[in-house]
Amino acid sequence: MTTSLIPVVCAIAAAVVVLCTTPLAGWLARTVGAMDQPSGRRIHSTPPPRLGGLAILAGFLVPVLYYLPADSGAHALVTGAILIACLGAVDDVFGLGPAVKLAGQIACAAIPVSAGITIDHITLPFAGVFDLGPAQYPLTIIWFVAIINMINFIDGMDGLAAGITGIGALTFAILAASLGRADPAIMAAALAGACAAFLVYNFHPAKIFMGDSGSMLLGFLMAGVAVNGVMKSAAAIAVLAPLVVLAIPILDTSFVVLKRLKHGLPVYSPDRSHFHHRFFTIGWSQRKTVLALYGWCALMSAVAIAMRFVPYRNADGGIVWAGALGIAAAGLAAIA
């Protein structure tokens, strides 16, 4: 099998495993009482089972463990993913306080960071490469924890977190493969396939929720493949591309956190200020809201891919104005 086909095979294998194991995860959730009870800020009216994240984890692990080489960094990322999914599962069943979850997230993030998956430099278009030195370690842990919680925050509507993560993971798989980084390309493709299959059960009306076992897993893996697949490369898009791909959860979380700080509320205090809540409040259905956010995410991902493949600088370092202006116009259109 050619190397270029391996990520495709991983995506298909992950999807098949998720399709088979999600009903089992739902049965387990009902057995242990991990049900998502309706509340004031919840949109659903009946209690679906949680723990769908365990099916996503199974789908991710089967192809990844088969194809990944004996690389300490990749294995550390997989280990951290398993542990954070377990942490989320405990929270889904018993409920954990914010401080306990944060401590667990930091501990899980420290595993791949200790194995060398770090943001050790920053590459900026037209500016060059900047070495971060020892600051790479706390900075990378902050990155992991931030993305984990951003994906967790957007998991408030049927199919939203799985769809946005799936689109982002597919984009990271394309970028990582184009940069010759096979391991993160395999991981990202497997994650994309797992998310796509989970939508069969999670798109509105959802039969099962991923729970924190899923949302924290997705955030952890997205943070990891962004670092190992794109940020560690010397490409000019190394910093900007992940930020563009993850623009929706970054913007959503930034808006919500700033609003909570403005009103003197804890940043972890739940409310209905997220993008999806606002669309729902003005009368949009769950399906319309989620599909609109999918479209926005796909536009941002297209901009990130264009940044990789559309030439905006020539061999002498000069600006190719047609490419640069085209990418800028696409970016403004996506934001608008």
Helices and strands as residue ranges (DSSP letters): G 3-5, H 6-32, H 52-67, H 72-94, H 98-114, E 121-124, E 128-131, G 133-135, H 136-154, H 160-178, H 182-202, H 211-226, I 227-231, H 240-245, H 247-262, H 275-281, H 286-309, H 321-335
